[in-house]
Each structure stands twice: as structure tokens, then as C-alpha cells.
Amino acid sequence: MGNRVLITGITGQLGSYLAEKFLEMNYEVHGIIRKSSSFNTERIDHIFDKLNLYYGDLTDPLSIDDIVYRVQPNYLINAGAQSQVHVSFSIPMYTSQVDALGTLSVLEAVRKHTPKCRVIQMSTSELFGKVQEIPQTETTPMNCQSPYSVAKLYAYQMTKLYRESYNMFLCNIICFNMESERRGETFVTRKITLGLARINQDIELGKEFEPLRLGNLNAKRDWGYCPNYADGIIKLLHHHTADDFILATGETHSIREFIDEAIKYTSLELVWYGEGKDEYAVDKNSGKKVIVVDAKYYRPAEVDLLIGDASKAIDILKWEPSVKFSELVRIMMNHDIAKKRIVI
């Protein structure tokens, strides 16, 4: 096979890491970006001149069809999505158009123009929703709890259907929460690391600040390091058989635990008051309110616990999640503390 790869969502966290890794492998890297009134290429600016980029949108089947026809990729990773779970309740139609029908557009374009292309559909642990077993494996029943996960379930099943119907190399990778210093700033882990870095600095400088507002602190997730998952995706692209895999660390930690770990990299000392939606935390030394639980960040349907079993990927793909929880938080906090100091 050739070495031409097409990445949807190349400007996102995962897309940027994949682009870097494929360039290091001397692949010809193509990517789809959405036209925006502002620049949204920050994560790939350092490799921008090495990429082949095209304006397109997963909600526009004609643009996807045209790009696949023009690029003729040997490999394709569909990493583009509206991936904010909470937001999906506000814009369920758009979420479905991007995450469900957008995937169908990709599958159809590949079937028509490059049926030998190897495709990976990025899926999500949110498929398991209110979990039916712990930990979750590739055979765990799916129990979606958001428009986002329902749309992703459609994409997951359609990918399997096309694989079985047309004998194409199509794979689903169910990634549990992928985090890194490139995570979007509205996702809870990055919101915490950036928020605590900001508040810590503001207290040191004697500046006034707004507290960090969060939702359900007791929700538990399996958080892993995004570059590790990019490695697993590349391994699957070169595997001899198309199949579906889970990538996860096998550890689960609450948002409260994430805060406790992140605080270690600041001079803050939190004292908690209240409970549930009335809970808040005050810095013991300054007396300032640092964290406030805000009901508007609760989901209409909560997912309480996710933890993945990646045994299949570990055994068959020889993949390992080398960065675990504490190291992940350290990487993110060190990055965001440095970032805040740069912009004083």
C-alpha cells in the first residue's frame, strides 16, 4: 500500500498528534479543516507547511466526496466530531449531522472512490452510558445517555455494517477519555488545569478572580494520554485484520480526584463546604473561593462511571497505555502553569 493518509478533524487534539506521528513516519499527510471566521489551526501551526489541507465539512457530503476522490487516500481516520457531550443536548440535530451522517458520508465516499482504503472510525466510551458491566469491553452492551453518544452509536454500527457488507477494511476504536495539554479548554480536565493555574497565579499576584465553575464532581472517568491513543490507532491501521478495539488505561478516577491531584502543583490548599450542587471550595491561605459547583454544568442524563478493559488491544495490537493518571495530570498542570506565566 501507499503512504497517503487523510485525517478529518486534523486541527483537533487527536488529529494534531496523528499528523505529527505520520509525518515522522514519512507519510503524505492530508487533512480536512472547516472554514471559520477565525484561525483554528493553533495545534498544527508548527507543521502547517508540511500538510496538505482542504476546506470541507462533515455536514456537507459533496465536500467529503470531492476530497476523498481528489486525495485517493490509502488510510483515513475519521476524527472529526462535535464531541462536547453537554453541548449535544443543546444542539442534537447538528451533533447528529456531524457525528452520525458525517460518518456515513465518509464511508460512502471511500466505498465509491477508494474501497481499498483502510479506515478507522473514532468512537467513544460514552456509548456505554449507564454501564451494564464493570469494566467495559468490546462486548459490553451499549446504553447511550446523550445525543452525542447516540450519534456515535449510529456511526459505530454503520462502520460495522459497511465492513461486513462490502468487505472493506473498516475499524472502530472506542477510546476512553483522551486528555493532554492540547485538550480543548472547555473540556473538564483542561478547564481544571487552566483554571487552577490561573487562580494560583492571580492569588500570588494579589489579583481578583472568578472561581472555577464545575458540574458533577463525583463522575468517574478512565483518563488516558492522547498521544498514547494515537499510537494505538496507527497500530490498528497496519494490523492484518479489520476489527473493533477499546483503548483505555483500566483506571477510573473522579473529577474530585483530578482536582486533588492537580492542586499538588499549586500553592493552593482547598477546604470544602456544602454538598452536591451547593458544594464549593475555599483556599485556606487566602480565604478566597476557588471552586463552585454549578448546576448548569450537570448533564440532563448523567454518566457516573466509565472504565475500560483494553486487554484485546494489549494482546493483539501489542499496545500499552504508558502514561497513567498521575503522570497525565502532571503533564497538563506543568504545561498550563507555564502557559499562564508566559501571559502575565
C-alpha positions as CSV (number, residue, x, y, z in Angstrom):
1,M,0.0,0.0,0.0
2,G,1.0,3.6,-0.4
3,N,1.5,6.0,2.5
4,R,-1.1,8.7,1.9
5,V,-3.3,9.4,4.9
6,L,-6.4,11.6,5.2
7,I,-7.4,12.9,8.7
8,T,-10.8,14.5,9.3
9,G,-10.6,16.7,12.4
10,I,-6.9,17.3,11.9
11,T,-7.0,20.6,13.8
12,G,-8.2,18.8,16.9
13,Q,-6.3,17.3,19.8
14,L,-6.1,13.8,18.4
15,G,-5.8,14.9,14.7
16,S,-2.7,17.1,15.5
17,Y,-0.9,14.2,17.3
18,L,-1.7,11.8,14.5
19,A,-0.4,14.3,11.9
20,E,2.9,14.7,13.7
21,K,3.3,10.9,14.0
22,F,2.6,10.2,10.4
23,L,5.0,13.0,9.3
24,E,7.7,11.3,11.4
25,M,6.9,8.1,9.5
26,N,7.4,10.0,6.2
27,Y,3.7,9.7,5.3
28,E,2.0,12.1,3.0
29,V,-0.5,13.8,5.4
30,H,-3.8,15.3,4.2
31,G,-6.4,16.9,6.4
32,I,-9.8,18.4,6.3
33,I,-10.4,21.7,8.1
34,R,-13.7,23.6,8.5
35,K,-13.8,27.2,7.2
36,S,-14.1,29.6,10.1
37,S,-14.1,33.4,10.6
38,S,-11.1,33.0,12.9
39,F,-8.0,30.9,12.7
40,N,-8.4,27.4,14.3
41,T,-5.1,25.8,13.4
42,E,-3.2,26.5,16.5
43,R,-2.5,22.8,17.2
44,I,-0.9,22.3,13.8
45,D,0.7,25.6,13.1
46,H,4.2,24.2,13.8
47,I,3.7,21.6,11.0
48,F,1.3,23.6,8.8
49,D,3.7,23.8,5.8
50,K,4.1,20.0,5.8
51,L,0.4,19.3,5.5
52,N,-2.0,19.1,2.6
53,L,-5.2,20.8,3.8
54,Y,-8.6,21.1,2.3
55,Y,-11.7,23.0,3.3
56,G,-14.6,20.7,4.0
57,D,-17.3,19.8,6.5
58,L,-18.7,16.5,7.7
59,T,-22.2,18.1,7.3
60,D,-21.5,18.6,3.6
61,P,-21.4,15.2,1.8
62,L,-20.3,16.8,-1.5
63,S,-17.2,18.3,0.0
64,I,-16.3,14.9,1.7
65,D,-16.9,13.0,-1.6
66,D,-14.8,15.5,-3.5
67,I,-11.8,15.4,-1.1
68,V,-11.7,11.6,-0.9
69,Y,-11.8,11.5,-4.7
70,R,-9.0,14.0,-5.1
71,V,-6.7,12.6,-2.4
72,Q,-7.2,8.9,-3.0
73,P,-6.0,8.0,0.5
74,N,-4.6,4.7,1.5
75,Y,-5.5,5.4,5.1
76,L,-8.3,7.5,6.5
77,I,-9.0,8.4,10.2
78,N,-12.4,10.0,10.9
79,A,-11.5,12.0,14.0
80,G,-13.8,14.9,13.2
81,A,-16.8,15.3,15.5
82,Q,-19.0,17.6,17.6
83,S,-17.6,15.9,20.8
84,Q,-19.0,18.1,23.6
85,V,-21.4,15.8,25.4
86,H,-23.2,18.5,27.4
87,V,-23.5,20.7,24.3
88,S,-25.0,17.9,22.3
89,F,-28.2,18.2,24.4
90,S,-28.5,21.8,23.1
91,I,-27.7,21.1,19.5
92,P,-28.8,17.5,19.0
93,M,-29.6,17.9,15.3
94,Y,-26.2,19.4,14.4
95,T,-24.5,16.8,16.6
96,S,-26.3,14.0,14.6
97,Q,-25.5,15.6,11.3
98,V,-21.8,15.7,12.1
99,D,-21.2,12.6,14.1
100,A,-23.7,10.2,12.5
101,L,-24.5,11.3,9.0
102,G,-21.0,12.8,8.6
103,T,-19.5,9.3,9.2
104,L,-21.9,7.9,6.6
105,S,-20.6,10.5,4.1
106,V,-17.1,9.3,4.7
107,L,-18.0,5.6,4.4
108,E,-19.8,6.2,1.1
109,A,-17.0,8.3,-0.4
110,V,-14.5,5.6,0.5
111,R,-16.7,2.9,-0.9
112,K,-17.2,4.7,-4.2
113,H,-13.7,6.1,-4.8
114,T,-11.1,4.2,-2.7
115,P,-12.6,0.9,-1.5
116,K,-9.1,-0.5,-0.6
117,C,-8.5,2.4,1.8
118,R,-8.1,1.4,5.5
119,V,-10.5,3.4,7.7
120,I,-10.6,4.0,11.4
121,Q,-13.8,5.5,12.9
122,M,-13.1,7.2,16.2
123,S,-15.7,6.1,18.7
124,T,-16.2,6.9,22.4
125,S,-16.7,5.3,25.8
126,E,-19.9,7.4,26.1
127,L,-21.5,4.6,24.1
128,F,-21.6,2.6,27.4
129,G,-23.6,5.3,29.2
130,K,-25.2,3.8,32.3
131,V,-22.8,0.9,32.3
132,Q,-24.1,-2.7,32.2
133,E,-20.8,-4.1,33.5
134,I,-17.5,-3.0,35.0
135,P,-15.0,-2.7,33.4
136,Q,-16.4,-2.2,29.8
137,T,-15.1,-4.4,27.0
138,E,-15.8,-4.7,23.3
139,T,-18.8,-6.9,24.1
140,T,-20.4,-4.8,26.8
141,P,-23.9,-3.8,25.9
142,M,-24.2,-0.1,24.9
143,N,-26.6,2.2,26.8
144,C,-26.3,5.7,25.4
145,Q,-27.2,8.7,27.6
146,S,-26.7,11.7,25.3
147,P,-27.4,12.8,21.7
148,Y,-23.6,12.7,21.2
149,S,-23.4,9.0,22.2
150,V,-26.5,8.1,20.2
151,A,-25.0,9.7,17.1
152,K,-21.7,7.9,17.7
153,L,-23.6,4.6,18.1
154,Y,-25.1,5.1,14.6
155,A,-21.6,5.7,13.3
156,Y,-20.2,2.7,15.1
157,Q,-22.9,0.4,13.7
158,M,-22.7,1.8,10.2
159,T,-19.0,1.2,10.1
160,K,-19.5,-2.4,11.1
161,L,-22.3,-2.7,8.5
162,Y,-20.1,-1.4,5.7
163,R,-17.2,-3.6,6.7
164,E,-19.4,-6.7,6.6
165,S,-21.4,-5.8,3.5
166,Y,-18.6,-4.5,1.3
167,N,-15.6,-6.4,2.6
168,M,-13.8,-3.2,3.4
169,F,-11.0,-2.6,6.0
170,L,-13.1,-0.5,8.4
171,C,-12.4,-0.4,12.2
172,N,-14.0,1.2,15.2
173,I,-11.7,2.3,18.1
174,I,-13.6,3.0,21.3
175,C,-11.4,5.5,23.1
176,F,-11.9,6.3,26.7
177,N,-11.3,9.9,27.7
178,M,-8.3,11.2,25.7
179,E,-6.6,14.1,27.5
180,S,-3.4,16.1,27.0
181,E,-2.0,19.6,27.1
182,R,-3.8,20.1,23.7
183,R,-7.3,19.2,25.1
184,G,-9.9,21.8,24.3
185,E,-10.2,24.4,27.0
186,T,-14.0,23.7,27.6
187,F,-13.4,20.0,28.4
188,V,-13.4,19.4,32.2
189,T,-9.8,18.2,32.7
190,R,-8.3,21.2,30.7
191,K,-10.8,23.5,32.4
192,I,-9.5,22.4,35.7
193,T,-5.8,22.6,34.9
194,L,-6.1,26.0,33.2
195,G,-8.5,27.3,35.9
196,L,-6.3,26.3,38.8
197,A,-3.1,27.6,37.1
198,R,-4.9,30.9,36.6
199,I,-6.3,31.2,40.1
200,N,-3.0,30.2,41.7
201,Q,-1.2,32.9,39.7
202,D,-3.9,35.5,40.5
203,I,-3.6,34.8,44.2
204,E,0.2,35.1,44.1
205,L,-0.2,38.5,42.3
206,G,-2.9,39.7,44.6
207,K,-5.4,40.0,41.8
208,E,-9.2,39.4,41.9
209,F,-10.5,36.4,40.1
210,E,-13.6,34.4,39.3
211,P,-13.9,30.9,40.8
212,L,-13.7,27.8,38.7
213,R,-17.3,26.5,38.0
214,L,-17.7,22.8,37.5
215,G,-20.5,20.2,37.4
216,N,-20.7,16.8,39.0
217,L,-17.5,16.3,40.9
218,N,-18.2,12.6,41.6
219,A,-18.4,11.4,38.0
220,K,-15.6,8.9,37.3
221,R,-13.7,8.5,34.1
222,D,-10.9,6.5,32.6
223,W,-8.5,9.3,31.6
224,G,-5.5,8.5,29.3
225,Y,-2.9,10.4,27.4
226,C,-3.9,11.3,23.8
227,P,-0.5,10.6,22.2
228,N,-0.7,7.0,23.6
229,Y,-4.0,6.5,21.9
230,A,-2.6,7.9,18.6
231,D,0.0,5.1,18.7
232,G,-2.8,2.5,19.1
233,I,-4.7,3.9,16.2
234,I,-1.6,3.7,14.0
235,K,-1.0,0.1,15.1
236,L,-4.6,-0.8,14.1
237,L,-4.2,0.8,10.7
238,H,-1.4,-1.6,10.0
239,H,-3.0,-4.6,11.5
240,H,-3.7,-7.6,9.2
241,T,-7.4,-7.8,10.1
242,A,-10.1,-5.2,10.4
243,D,-11.7,-5.3,13.9
244,D,-13.0,-3.1,16.7
245,F,-10.9,-2.3,19.8
246,I,-11.1,-0.4,23.1
247,L,-8.2,1.8,24.1
248,A,-8.2,2.6,27.8
249,T,-6.0,2.7,30.9
250,G,-8.1,0.4,33.1
251,E,-8.2,3.0,35.9
252,T,-11.1,5.2,36.9
253,H,-10.9,8.5,38.9
254,S,-13.5,11.1,39.8
255,I,-13.3,14.7,38.8
256,R,-12.8,15.4,42.5
257,E,-9.7,13.2,42.4
258,F,-8.4,15.0,39.3
259,I,-8.7,18.3,41.3
260,D,-6.9,16.8,44.3
261,E,-4.0,15.7,42.0
262,A,-3.8,19.0,40.1
263,I,-3.8,21.0,43.3
264,K,-0.4,19.4,44.2
265,Y,1.2,21.6,41.6
266,T,0.0,24.9,43.1
267,S,0.3,26.7,46.4
268,L,-3.5,26.3,47.0
269,E,-4.9,24.4,49.9
270,L,-8.6,23.7,49.5
271,V,-11.2,23.4,52.2
272,W,-14.6,22.1,51.0
273,Y,-18.0,23.2,52.2
274,G,-21.6,22.1,51.4
275,E,-22.5,19.1,49.3
276,G,-23.9,18.2,45.9
277,K,-24.9,21.2,43.8
278,D,-24.3,23.5,46.8
279,E,-20.6,22.5,47.2
280,Y,-17.7,24.9,47.0
281,A,-14.0,25.0,47.9
282,V,-12.1,27.9,49.6
283,D,-8.3,28.4,49.6
284,K,-7.3,28.0,53.2
285,N,-4.4,30.5,53.0
286,S,-6.2,33.4,51.1
287,G,-9.8,32.7,52.2
288,K,-10.8,33.1,48.5
289,K,-13.5,30.9,46.9
290,V,-11.7,28.8,44.3
291,I,-14.2,26.2,43.0
292,V,-18.0,26.4,42.8
293,V,-20.3,23.6,41.8
294,D,-22.8,25.0,39.2
295,A,-25.9,23.1,38.4
296,K,-25.8,24.3,34.8
297,Y,-22.9,22.0,34.1
298,Y,-24.8,18.9,35.1
299,R,-26.0,16.8,32.2
300,P,-29.7,16.0,31.8
301,A,-28.7,12.4,31.9
302,E,-25.5,11.7,33.9
303,V,-22.9,9.0,33.2
304,D,-21.5,8.1,36.6
305,L,-18.6,5.7,35.9
306,L,-16.6,4.6,32.9
307,I,-13.6,2.3,33.0
308,G,-12.2,0.4,30.0
309,D,-10.6,-3.0,29.6
310,A,-8.1,-2.7,26.8
311,S,-6.9,-6.4,27.1
312,K,-7.8,-7.1,23.5
313,A,-5.6,-4.2,22.2
314,I,-2.8,-5.1,24.6
315,D,-2.8,-8.7,23.5
316,I,-3.4,-8.3,19.7
317,L,-2.0,-4.9,18.8
318,K,0.8,-5.0,21.5
319,W,-0.4,-1.6,22.6
320,E,0.2,-0.2,26.1
321,P,-1.1,3.0,27.8
322,S,2.2,4.1,29.1
323,V,1.0,7.4,30.7
324,K,-1.4,6.8,33.6
325,F,-3.4,9.2,35.8
326,S,-0.8,10.9,38.0
327,E,1.6,11.4,35.1
328,L,-1.2,12.8,32.9
329,V,-2.2,15.4,35.5
330,R,1.5,16.4,35.9
331,I,2.0,16.9,32.2
332,M,-1.2,19.0,31.9
333,M,-0.6,21.1,35.0
334,N,3.1,21.8,34.2
335,H,2.1,23.0,30.7
336,D,-0.8,25.2,31.9
337,I,1.2,26.8,34.8
338,A,3.9,27.6,32.3
339,K,1.4,29.0,29.8
340,K,-0.1,31.3,32.4
341,R,3.3,32.6,33.4
342,I,4.0,33.5,29.8
343,V,1.0,35.7,29.5
344,I,1.4,37.7,32.8
